Amino acid sequence: MATRAGVGKRRVSQISTSASEVPSLSLMEELFGAEFPGAFTTGNGGILKSRKGVLDLPAELLAIISEHLAKLDIKRLRLASKYLAINVDLRIERVYVSPNRANLNCLQRILDHPRYKHRVREIVWDDAQLEEYPNLDSFRHAVCVDESKAQRETERVLEKAIQHDHDESAEYRAL
């Protein structure tokens, strides 16, 4: 008797089971691999392989399966083929929206979509407004100004903390 991955295998000459209890051939191939029993061969001695795959599943079963997948795995599955892209829906349960054109356009596209408009359960509104920059250089300048302001504020807070504390050690002053 051979043991592989915790599964024991034994050959029997008689099978006493009903047709509904017989495992699929692909399951048997996965369980036994190269040791797949010779009893499951075609007439010319070749191994009989299942011709069914995930692309043969109906959309209803794909929907049930995708309920148990992470959102990232659903996105990856949809990239596998056009059939899966059409028949596997994204899970869009919550949409975050702020008052900028890109977010509002995205929300509008979701709400106009025939399948996804009924899937959104929550819309989270964020009041933060994003400034629009005419070009990349103006955006970079704004980032540098923000960094400078943050550095000055940090220095001010540290200086204030040093003044209130009477510890004059060199390590504390260096901070």
QUIWOJO-V774267 format. One record per pair of residues at least 12 apart in sequence whose C-alpha atoms are under 7 Angstrom apart, sorted by the first residue. I is the first residue (numbers start at 1). J is the second residue. D is the distance in whole Angstrom. If there is no record, write none. Layout:
# QUIWOJO-V774267
i = {I | I}
j = {J | J}
d = {D | D}
This chain:
# QUIWOJO-V774267
i = {25 | 25 | 26 | 26 | 59 | 62 | 63 | 71 | 74 | 92 | 92 | 93 | 93 | 93 | 93 | 94 | 94 | 94 | 94 | 95 | 95 | 95 | 96 | 96 | 96 | 97 | 97 | 97 | 98 | 98 | 98 | 98 | 98 | 99 | 99 | 100 | 100}
j = {49 | 50 | 49 | 50 | 87 | 88 | 88 | 91 | 90 | 119 | 120 | 119 | 120 | 121 | 122 | 120 | 121 | 122 | 123 | 122 | 123 | 124 | 123 | 124 | 125 | 124 | 125 | 126 | 125 | 126 | 127 | 128 | 129 | 127 | 129 | 129 | 130}
d = {7 | 6 | 7 | 6 | 5 | 6 | 6 | 7 | 7 | 6 | 6 | 6 | 4 | 5 | 6 | 6 | 6 | 5 | 6 | 6 | 5 | 6 | 6 | 5 | 6 | 6 | 5 | 6 | 6 | 5 | 6 | 6 | 7 | 7 | 6 | 7 | 6}
